[in-house]
Amino acid sequence: MENTSIKNAQQVSSVAAEELEKLRKENHRLKRIINALMNGYTSICDANFRTLKVEFMQSGSPLIDQMLQSGKLPLWPELVAMYVQHGVFEEDRAEVQMLLDPQYLMVNLPYGSSITKEYRNNLGIYGEVRIVRISRNTVLLGFTEMDREITERKAQLYTDSLTHVKNRKYYDESLASQSCQALAIADLDLFKSINDTQGHQCGDDALAAVAAVLDSSVRDVDEVVRYGGDEFLIVFRDITQEALQNRMETLRQSIEKIKRAKHASVHLSMSFGVVFGTGLAKDMFVEADKLLYESKKTRNTVTIRRFSAASDA
């Protein structure tokens, strides 16, 4: 009788071990699926359409962490209301609220499908939510702050791919309405002739070389922009007139000294139109453009004048 009991106990133990192993493997499989679906999201939870309960598997969002510290996690609609109110800018709230509404998702999000939405949040950075329907009654929700990713996207969006300085879009959207101390417009002398006689590859190399000199010759607070073609802008902040004059002459001479092994016979020079005096970049641009035209008459010249709006003030 004792042997039979021991044998039965061993069988029960073996079955239990097998069930535990199956459960471990299933948990591992589910974890891999969740990681694949929510790769890169700092906070991950599942939510049930029927019970409206929410369970967090991972939390890395400051706002979510703050909610979880209260101890009792609210039901899905309450959690969404809190998140949208405190974590999303006002202009994005309605759309984020709709995407996280259980009834909306039951109708509009088929099994196996997902929805992703980017938005600005009250932490001063961008956020993103992703909803994946994994069963009839359940969705996975992923939240993340995307400060680094958005910064990288903006860097790509606002950077000229050839010269690696800022582009026209950056000027139009970020610099044009900003105040500055001076603004310079410059373009390469006889650039069309370089393209026509030496080829566009030579022209591209010249633009890249010039941009590198301009960018390395200004301070961190100043900004170089490829405005278009062979035309560049330099926006200066907090610079004296004397320092500006010295800097522009140094730039002019540095462009003259550019040597390129592949195109040794091509000599580069640049003309500059520069205005000095506090004002908006877009207002200074108009006057600097006129001064550039004067410099182009003789080429390889810097023409500087005070900003007329500043003089009239």
Contacts in CASP RR format, 6 or more apart in sequence:
PFRMAT RR
TARGET T0000
AUTHOR 0000-0000-0000
METHOD contacts of the structure
MODEL  1
MENTSIKNAQQVSSVAAEELEKLRKENHRLKRIINALMNGYTSICDANFR
TLKVEFMQSGSPLIDQMLQSGKLPLWPELVAMYVQHGVFEEDRAEVQMLL
DPQYLMVNLPYGSSITKEYRNNLGIYGEVRIVRISRNTVLLGFTEMDREI
TERKAQLYTDSLTHVKNRKYYDESLASQSCQALAIADLDLFKSINDTQGH
QCGDDALAAVAAVLDSSVRDVDEVVRYGGDEFLIVFRDITQEALQNRMET
LRQSIEKIKRAKHASVHLSMSFGVVFGTGLAKDMFVEADKLLYESKKTRN
TVTIRRFSAASDA
34 44 0 8 1.000
34 57 0 8 1.000
34 140 0 8 1.000
37 114 0 8 1.000
37 130 0 8 1.000
37 132 0 8 1.000
37 134 0 8 1.000
37 140 0 8 1.000
38 44 0 8 1.000
38 130 0 8 1.000
38 132 0 8 1.000
38 140 0 8 1.000
38 142 0 8 1.000
40 144 0 8 1.000
41 58 0 8 1.000
41 128 0 8 1.000
41 130 0 8 1.000
41 142 0 8 1.000
41 143 0 8 1.000
41 144 0 8 1.000
42 58 0 8 1.000
42 59 0 8 1.000
42 60 0 8 1.000
42 61 0 8 1.000
42 143 0 8 1.000
42 144 0 8 1.000
42 145 0 8 1.000
43 56 0 8 1.000
43 58 0 8 1.000
43 59 0 8 1.000
43 60 0 8 1.000
43 61 0 8 1.000
43 64 0 8 1.000
43 142 0 8 1.000
43 143 0 8 1.000
43 144 0 8 1.000
44 56 0 8 1.000
44 57 0 8 1.000
44 58 0 8 1.000
44 140 0 8 1.000
44 141 0 8 1.000
44 142 0 8 1.000
44 143 0 8 1.000
45 54 0 8 1.000
45 55 0 8 1.000
45 56 0 8 1.000
45 57 0 8 1.000
45 140 0 8 1.000
45 141 0 8 1.000
45 142 0 8 1.000
46 54 0 8 1.000
46 55 0 8 1.000
46 57 0 8 1.000
46 134 0 8 1.000
46 138 0 8 1.000
46 139 0 8 1.000
46 140 0 8 1.000
46 141 0 8 1.000
47 53 0 8 1.000
47 54 0 8 1.000
47 76 0 8 1.000
47 102 0 8 1.000
47 138 0 8 1.000
47 139 0 8 1.000
47 141 0 8 1.000
48 54 0 8 1.000
48 76 0 8 1.000
48 137 0 8 1.000
48 138 0 8 1.000
49 102 0 8 1.000
49 105 0 8 1.000
49 106 0 8 1.000
49 136 0 8 1.000
49 137 0 8 1.000
49 138 0 8 1.000
49 139 0 8 1.000
50 137 0 8 1.000
52 75 0 8 1.000
52 76 0 8 1.000
52 77 0 8 1.000
52 102 0 8 1.000
53 75 0 8 1.000
53 76 0 8 1.000
54 73 0 8 1.000
54 74 0 8 1.000
54 75 0 8 1.000
54 76 0 8 1.000
54 79 0 8 1.000
54 141 0 8 1.000
55 73 0 8 1.000
56 64 0 8 1.000
56 68 0 8 1.000
56 73 0 8 1.000
59 65 0 8 1.000
59 68 0 8 1.000
61 143 0 8 1.000
61 144 0 8 1.000
61 145 0 8 1.000
62 123 0 8 1.000
62 145 0 8 1.000
63 83 0 8 1.000
63 86 0 8 1.000
63 87 0 8 1.000
63 121 0 8 1.000
63 122 0 8 1.000
63 123 0 8 1.000
64 83 0 8 1.000
64 143 0 8 1.000
67 73 0 8 1.000
67 74 0 8 1.000
67 79 0 8 1.000
67 82 0 8 1.000
67 83 0 8 1.000
73 79 0 8 1.000
74 82 0 8 1.000
76 102 0 8 1.000
77 101 0 8 1.000
77 102 0 8 1.000
80 97 0 8 1.000
80 100 0 8 1.000
80 101 0 8 1.000
81 97 0 8 1.000
83 100 0 8 1.000
83 143 0 8 1.000
84 93 0 8 1.000
84 96 0 8 1.000
84 97 0 8 1.000
84 100 0 8 1.000
85 93 0 8 1.000
86 122 0 8 1.000
87 121 0 8 1.000
87 122 0 8 1.000
87 123 0 8 1.000
88 96 0 8 1.000
88 119 0 8 1.000
88 120 0 8 1.000
88 121 0 8 1.000
88 122 0 8 1.000
89 119 0 8 1.000
89 120 0 8 1.000
89 121 0 8 1.000
89 122 0 8 1.000
91 120 0 8 1.000
92 119 0 8 1.000
92 120 0 8 1.000
95 117 0 8 1.000
95 119 0 8 1.000
96 117 0 8 1.000
96 119 0 8 1.000
96 129 0 8 1.000
98 104 0 8 1.000
99 105 0 8 1.000
99 115 0 8 1.000
99 117 0 8 1.000
99 129 0 8 1.000
99 131 0 8 1.000
100 129 0 8 1.000
100 131 0 8 1.000
100 141 0 8 1.000
105 115 0 8 1.000
105 131 0 8 1.000
105 133 0 8 1.000
105 139 0 8 1.000
109 115 0 8 1.000
109 131 0 8 1.000
109 133 0 8 1.000
109 139 0 8 1.000
110 133 0 8 1.000
111 133 0 8 1.000
111 134 0 8 1.000
111 135 0 8 1.000
111 136 0 8 1.000
112 132 0 8 1.000
112 133 0 8 1.000
112 134 0 8 1.000
113 132 0 8 1.000
113 133 0 8 1.000
114 130 0 8 1.000
114 131 0 8 1.000
114 132 0 8 1.000
114 133 0 8 1.000
115 130 0 8 1.000
115 131 0 8 1.000
116 128 0 8 1.000
116 129 0 8 1.000
116 130 0 8 1.000
116 131 0 8 1.000
117 128 0 8 1.000
117 129 0 8 1.000
117 130 0 8 1.000
118 126 0 8 1.000
118 127 0 8 1.000
118 128 0 8 1.000
118 146 0 8 1.000
119 126 0 8 1.000
119 127 0 8 1.000
119 128 0 8 1.000
119 129 0 8 1.000
120 126 0 8 1.000
120 127 0 8 1.000
121 127 0 8 1.000
121 145 0 8 1.000
123 145 0 8 1.000
125 145 0 8 1.000
125 146 0 8 1.000
125 147 0 8 1.000
125 150 0 8 1.000
126 145 0 8 1.000
126 146 0 8 1.000
126 147 0 8 1.000
126 149 0 8 1.000
126 150 0 8 1.000
127 143 0 8 1.000
127 144 0 8 1.000
127 145 0 8 1.000
127 146 0 8 1.000
128 143 0 8 1.000
128 144 0 8 1.000
128 146 0 8 1.000
129 141 0 8 1.000
129 142 0 8 1.000
129 143 0 8 1.000
130 140 0 8 1.000
130 141 0 8 1.000
130 142 0 8 1.000
131 139 0 8 1.000
131 140 0 8 1.000
131 141 0 8 1.000
131 142 0 8 1.000
132 139 0 8 1.000
132 140 0 8 1.000
133 139 0 8 1.000
134 140 0 8 1.000
157 169 0 8 1.000
158 166 0 8 1.000
158 167 0 8 1.000
158 169 0 8 1.000
158 170 0 8 1.000
158 173 0 8 1.000
158 174 0 8 1.000
159 165 0 8 1.000
159 166 0 8 1.000
159 167 0 8 1.000
159 170 0 8 1.000
160 166 0 8 1.000
160 167 0 8 1.000
160 211 0 8 1.000
160 226 0 8 1.000
162 204 0 8 1.000
162 207 0 8 1.000
162 208 0 8 1.000
162 226 0 8 1.000
163 207 0 8 1.000
163 208 0 8 1.000
163 210 0 8 1.000
163 211 0 8 1.000
163 212 0 8 1.000
163 226 0 8 1.000
164 208 0 8 1.000
164 211 0 8 1.000
164 215 0 8 1.000
165 211 0 8 1.000
165 214 0 8 1.000
165 215 0 8 1.000
165 224 0 8 1.000
165 225 0 8 1.000
165 226 0 8 1.000
165 232 0 8 1.000
166 175 0 8 1.000
166 223 0 8 1.000
166 224 0 8 1.000
166 225 0 8 1.000
166 226 0 8 1.000
167 225 0 8 1.000
167 226 0 8 1.000
168 225 0 8 1.000
168 226 0 8 1.000
168 227 0 8 1.000
168 228 0 8 1.000
170 225 0 8 1.000
171 225 0 8 1.000
171 227 0 8 1.000
171 233 0 8 1.000
171 281 0 8 1.000
175 223 0 8 1.000
175 225 0 8 1.000
175 233 0 8 1.000
175 235 0 8 1.000
175 281 0 8 1.000
176 280 0 8 1.000
176 281 0 8 1.000
176 282 0 8 1.000
176 285 0 8 1.000
177 280 0 8 1.000
177 281 0 8 1.000
177 282 0 8 1.000
178 235 0 8 1.000
178 280 0 8 1.000
178 281 0 8 1.000
179 278 0 8 1.000
179 279 0 8 1.000
179 280 0 8 1.000
179 281 0 8 1.000
180 235 0 8 1.000
180 236 0 8 1.000
180 237 0 8 1.000
180 278 0 8 1.000
180 279 0 8 1.000
180 280 0 8 1.000
180 281 0 8 1.000
180 284 0 8 1.000
181 236 0 8 1.000
181 237 0 8 1.000
181 238 0 8 1.000
181 239 0 8 1.000
181 244 0 8 1.000
181 276 0 8 1.000
181 277 0 8 1.000
181 278 0 8 1.000
182 235 0 8 1.000
182 236 0 8 1.000
182 239 0 8 1.000
182 244 0 8 1.000
182 274 0 8 1.000
182 275 0 8 1.000
182 276 0 8 1.000
182 277 0 8 1.000
182 284 0 8 1.000
183 233 0 8 1.000
183 234 0 8 1.000
183 235 0 8 1.000
183 236 0 8 1.000
183 274 0 8 1.000
183 275 0 8 1.000
183 281 0 8 1.000
183 284 0 8 1.000
183 285 0 8 1.000
183 288 0 8 1.000
184 233 0 8 1.000
184 234 0 8 1.000
184 236 0 8 1.000
184 248 0 8 1.000
184 272 0 8 1.000
184 273 0 8 1.000
184 274 0 8 1.000
184 288 0 8 1.000
185 227 0 8 1.000
185 231 0 8 1.000
185 232 0 8 1.000
185 233 0 8 1.000
185 272 0 8 1.000
185 273 0 8 1.000
185 274 0 8 1.000
185 285 0 8 1.000
185 288 0 8 1.000
185 289 0 8 1.000
185 291 0 8 1.000
185 292 0 8 1.000
186 214 0 8 1.000
186 231 0 8 1.000
186 232 0 8 1.000
186 233 0 8 1.000
186 234 0 8 1.000
186 251 0 8 1.000
186 270 0 8 1.000
186 271 0 8 1.000
186 272 0 8 1.000
186 273 0 8 1.000
186 292 0 8 1.000
187 229 0 8 1.000
187 230 0 8 1.000
187 231 0 8 1.000
187 232 0 8 1.000
187 270 0 8 1.000
187 271 0 8 1.000
187 292 0 8 1.000
187 296 0 8 1.000
188 194 0 8 1.000
188 206 0 8 1.000
188 207 0 8 1.000
188 210 0 8 1.000
188 230 0 8 1.000
188 268 0 8 1.000
188 269 0 8 1.000
188 270 0 8 1.000
189 268 0 8 1.000
189 269 0 8 1.000
189 270 0 8 1.000
189 271 0 8 1.000
189 296 0 8 1.000
189 299 0 8 1.000
189 300 0 8 1.000
190 299 0 8 1.000
191 203 0 8 1.000
191 206 0 8 1.000
191 229 0 8 1.000
191 230 0 8 1.000
194 202 0 8 1.000
194 203 0 8 1.000
194 206 0 8 1.000
194 266 0 8 1.000
195 202 0 8 1.000
195 203 0 8 1.000
198 263 0 8 1.000
198 266 0 8 1.000
202 262 0 8 1.000
202 263 0 8 1.000
202 266 0 8 1.000
205 260 0 8 1.000
205 262 0 8 1.000
205 263 0 8 1.000
206 230 0 8 1.000
206 260 0 8 1.000
206 263 0 8 1.000
206 266 0 8 1.000
206 268 0 8 1.000
207 226 0 8 1.000
207 229 0 8 1.000
207 230 0 8 1.000
209 258 0 8 1.000
209 260 0 8 1.000
209 268 0 8 1.000
210 230 0 8 1.000
210 232 0 8 1.000
210 255 0 8 1.000
210 258 0 8 1.000
210 268 0 8 1.000
210 270 0 8 1.000
211 224 0 8 1.000
211 226 0 8 1.000
211 232 0 8 1.000
213 251 0 8 1.000
213 254 0 8 1.000
213 255 0 8 1.000
213 258 0 8 1.000
214 224 0 8 1.000
214 232 0 8 1.000
214 234 0 8 1.000
214 251 0 8 1.000
215 224 0 8 1.000
217 247 0 8 1.000
217 250 0 8 1.000
217 251 0 8 1.000
217 254 0 8 1.000
218 224 0 8 1.000
218 234 0 8 1.000
218 236 0 8 1.000
218 247 0 8 1.000
221 237 0 8 1.000
221 238 0 8 1.000
222 234 0 8 1.000
222 235 0 8 1.000
222 236 0 8 1.000
222 237 0 8 1.000
222 239 0 8 1.000
223 234 0 8 1.000
223 235 0 8 1.000
224 232 0 8 1.000
224 233 0 8 1.000
224 234 0 8 1.000
225 232 0 8 1.000
225 233 0 8 1.000
225 234 0 8 1.000
225 235 0 8 1.000
226 232 0 8 1.000
227 233 0 8 1.000
233 285 0 8 1.000
235 281 0 8 1.000
236 244 0 8 1.000
236 247 0 8 1.000
239 247 0 8 1.000
241 276 0 8 1.000
241 306 0 8 1.000
244 274 0 8 1.000
244 276 0 8 1.000
244 304 0 8 1.000
245 302 0 8 1.000
245 304 0 8 1.000
248 272 0 8 1.000
248 274 0 8 1.000
248 302 0 8 1.000
248 304 0 8 1.000
249 302 0 8 1.000
251 270 0 8 1.000
251 272 0 8 1.000
252 269 0 8 1.000
252 270 0 8 1.000
252 272 0 8 1.000
252 300 0 8 1.000
252 301 0 8 1.000
252 302 0 8 1.000
255 268 0 8 1.000
255 269 0 8 1.000
255 270 0 8 1.000
256 267 0 8 1.000
256 268 0 8 1.000
256 269 0 8 1.000
256 300 0 8 1.000
258 268 0 8 1.000
260 266 0 8 1.000
269 299 0 8 1.000
269 300 0 8 1.000
270 300 0 8 1.000
271 292 0 8 1.000
271 295 0 8 1.000
271 296 0 8 1.000
271 299 0 8 1.000
271 300 0 8 1.000
271 301 0 8 1.000
271 302 0 8 1.000
272 291 0 8 1.000
272 292 0 8 1.000
272 295 0 8 1.000
272 301 0 8 1.000
272 302 0 8 1.000
272 303 0 8 1.000
273 288 0 8 1.000
273 289 0 8 1.000
273 291 0 8 1.000
273 292 0 8 1.000
273 294 0 8 1.000
273 295 0 8 1.000
273 302 0 8 1.000
273 303 0 8 1.000
273 304 0 8 1.000
274 288 0 8 1.000
274 291 0 8 1.000
274 302 0 8 1.000
274 303 0 8 1.000
274 304 0 8 1.000
274 305 0 8 1.000
275 284 0 8 1.000
275 287 0 8 1.000
275 288 0 8 1.000
275 291 0 8 1.000
275 304 0 8 1.000
275 305 0 8 1.000
275 306 0 8 1.000
275 307 0 8 1.000
276 304 0 8 1.000
276 305 0 8 1.000
276 306 0 8 1.000
276 307 0 8 1.000
277 284 0 8 1.000
277 306 0 8 1.000
277 307 0 8 1.000
277 310 0 8 1.000
278 307 0 8 1.000
278 310 0 8 1.000
279 307 0 8 1.000
279 309 0 8 1.000
279 310 0 8 1.000
283 307 0 8 1.000
283 309 0 8 1.000
284 307 0 8 1.000
287 305 0 8 1.000
287 307 0 8 1.000
287 308 0 8 1.000
291 303 0 8 1.000
291 304 0 8 1.000
291 305 0 8 1.000
292 303 0 8 1.000
294 303 0 8 1.000
295 301 0 8 1.000
295 302 0 8 1.000
295 303 0 8 1.000
END
